[in-house]
Amino acid sequence: MQDHSPADRLWSPATDNKLGYCLYRSMAQPDLDSAGIDKILEKARHRNRTRGLTGCLHYENGMFFQWLEGPWQQVFQLLDILRDDDRHLNMTILDQGTLTERLFEGWEMHFSDPKAASLFDWLADWGNRTDDHQAYVSRVNAFLHSLKAG
C-alpha cells in the first residue's frame, strides 16, 4: 500500500459533510475468479457498513464499474484505498459529485454481472460511442441506476 500526500487525495476537506458519489471503472486482475469476487463483495459490504457507504458494483468481461455514495469524505478516503488495491488495474474515475439523496439506499453493495444485466449489451444498443465521454458516463450511470430495482 502506498502513502499519498494530501495533494494526491481525491477528496477535499471542504466537502467532508456533503453526501457525495463517485463512479469509477477498472480492470480486474486476469486471474480473478468467482471466489475472488465473493471475497471482494464480503469485504466491500463490511467496509461500507462501517463507513456509512452504499453503492453498486457491476462486473463484466474483466471490468468493474462501481458507484459509491455516502459522506463525501468517506467516499473519497475509500477511493484512496481502492486505487492501491492490487485486485484491479487502471482505475479511472468517470464521474463524481454531490447528491441530495442516495440512489442505493439500503444497499451496502449491490452486485450485478451479465447474468443479471449486461452493461456491454446496453452500450452496444446505444452504439458504444466511447469517444463522447459525457454520453458514455451518462449511459453507464443510467445502467447502474436501472439495477437498483433488481
Beta strands, then each sheet from edge to edge (+ up, - down):
strand 1: 19-28
strand 2: 54-60
strand 3: 63-71
strand 4: 88-98
strand 5: 110-112
sheet 1: 4+ 1- 3+ 2- 5-
end
